[in-house]
Amino acid sequence: MEFAVRGRSRGLDNSDGNSPMSGDLEKLRERSITKSDDDAALAHIGLLIDASQDAVYGRGADRAIYLLDELAKRDLEPRHGALAEYFRANAWSVKERVSGERGSWAWEHPKRAQQILALSRAAVHAGFVQLDPIRRCQILTNRANQLDTMGRFIDAVEGWDHALLIIPKFAMALGNRGLGLKHYGRLLGENRQRAIFLLHGHSGLAAASSPEAIFDSDYAEALTQQFADAAASFAQAADLDRIRAQQNLDGPGLGRNKAERAYRRWCLDRRLFLNPLNDLGPYSTAATDDLVLPPIRESFSDRPGSASPPPIFGFFNQMKQEYASARFMLFEGLQDTRTHFSDRHVRLFDTLDYPMHSLATERIRTAFRIAYSLLDKIAFLVDHHWKLGKIPDRINFKNVWMVEGKSHLLDQFKACENWPLRGLYWLSKELFDDDLKQTTGPDARELHGIRNALEHKYLQVHEGWAWDLMGTTPTSDGLGLSITSDLLEAKAIRMMKMARSALIQLALAIGVQQRSMDVPGQLVGTMSLFGLDDRRKRRDPL
């Protein structure tokens, strides 16, 4: 689904005459890096990857990955470490091209998973900020392209936006974002939202084909034409001027008082509303949790004698409420700098390692726990709606897709052309499981460890500023896990964003599945559902 031209490993200039001819490629592959310094070793590996890509040479990519493994054993400078991960992703891209898997609808793509993992490691590496801006944009854009292809379009849009914060006119991010927004928008149930996504997709493609666009490859002219053609097709699909005049993204206010406005602005800036429009930016019209399930079709035999809506609506209501409440707990925990009255007269000991004990900290811990648990509840709903027949007590977000007790995908998913559902599966790859250890998330084990300590053991949180002053890393002698308050806060936000992506993708996946059941001419009755009035959300004091 993306414009799949990626940056070269060695840089922008590919016409310097130094690329090896086919007869020299085997000699290049056999060359050792043992006596090369880090810069020379990376230069050689980059040349090998680029030459293997040009020749579609799998053995060259295999050798490059081996050399990167050898290089990783050295004490690399941070920038070299980040660059090595980018090269690793490019080598796996060559292997994918050689295998002929590129473009396949298959749910399992081991080579693509390796690319996403390597690009994710590069993006969060300490040396990432030391790379030149073009290289950073290449890493973020390539990762976003891969996520979008596999169905993680929400995270892809954020990835393209991060690249555009570095170079606002970076053509590959603009163009791929434009195309990605079109595909994302087609999944939405509201005509207004679909139109707005089409408009913003066109804007990205138009910017990517403008003379000011910055390219990172030798194919600028051809890509410019592709972007321009795609923009023209978008313009023919709808009256974009009318959509632009009526989109009104900065319409309503953010709340009745200063506190509510601060909360909603915080959520908008972090893309935490259950509203696809929030993925376009922090627009005030997106400051609502408008996401709902699509119409659900049932036969009279599914629930004989029942006159109530399908239970899936109540389940989704509950998950939305848990998400919204956890999100507010997280906001309060991060913003509150005062001692709450409930913390007074609670006798605790100072353990001399700068411990964090407060209502604010517990709110952050609770938000993390709720967000993580929502993923397992989503797995339970997937099992129910797609009639997988899993053992209820063993279901989690990581294993619901797999044959019971095995590590391979259920047959019914292998050829299932449901893009958001496949994305939900690939989102599950961000997590770690003791039985299913393969992951695309560089922090998967860390998230798993925090969750396990919160639920079953002891998560000791220390004041972030004091961590380096303590001299040695605090330990709890096997009782649990020690982390800083900064890390807990960052991972709590990450879990909230994962829960949001999962809820949106679940609703859209059910929409795709329900539309596939449409039969022309079939008689279908309807049952209207009405919104729950906010006044009924108050706790009854009686």
Sequence and secondary structure as in RCSB ss.txt:
>XXXX:A:sequence
MEFAVRGRSRGLDNSDGNSPMSGDLEKLRERSITKSDDDAALAHIGLLIDASQDAVYGRGADRAIYLLDELAKRD
LEPRHGALAEYFRANAWSVKERVSGERGSWAWEHPKRAQQILALSRAAVHAGFVQLDPIRRCQILTNRANQLDTM
GRFIDAVEGWDHALLIIPKFAMALGNRGLGLKHYGRLLGENRQRAIFLLHGHSGLAAASSPEAIFDSDYAEALTQ
QFADAAASFAQAADLDRIRAQQNLDGPGLGRNKAERAYRRWCLDRRLFLNPLNDLGPYSTAATDDLVLPPIRESF
SDRPGSASPPPIFGFFNQMKQEYASARFMLFEGLQDTRTHFSDRHVRLFDTLDYPMHSLATERIRTAFRIAYSLL
DKIAFLVDHHWKLGKIPDRINFKNVWMVEGKSHLLDQFKACENWPLRGLYWLSKELFDDDLKQTTGPDARELHGI
RNALEHKYLQVHEGWAWDLMGTTPTSDGLGLSITSDLLEAKAIRMMKMARSALIQLALAIGVQQRSMDVPGQLVG
TMSLFGLDDRRKRRDPL
>XXXX:A:secstr
        SS S   SS S  HHHHHHHHH   TTS HHHHHHHHHHHHHHHHHHT HHHHHHHHHHHHHHHTS 
  HHHHHHHHHHHHHHHHHHHHHHT TT   S  HHHHHHHHHHHHHHHSTTGGGS HHHHHHHHHHHHHHHHHH
T HHHHHHHHHHHHHH TTBHHHHHHHHHHHHHHHHT S HHHHHHHHHHHHHHHHHHTSTT B  SS HHHHHH
HHHHHHHHHHHHS HHHHHHH  TT S S SSHHHHHHHHHHHHTT SS GGGGG S GGG S           T
TTSTT  S  HHHHHHHHHHHHHHHHHHHHHHHHH  S  GGGTT      SS B  SHHHHHHHHHHHHHHHHH
HHHHHHHHHHTT    GGG  TTTTTB TTSSSB HHHHT   HHHHHHHHHHTTS  SS    S TTHHHHHHH
HHHHHHS EEEE GGGTGGGSS    TTSSEEEEHHHHHHHHHHHHHHHHHHHHHHHHHHHHHHHTT  TT    
        GGGGS    
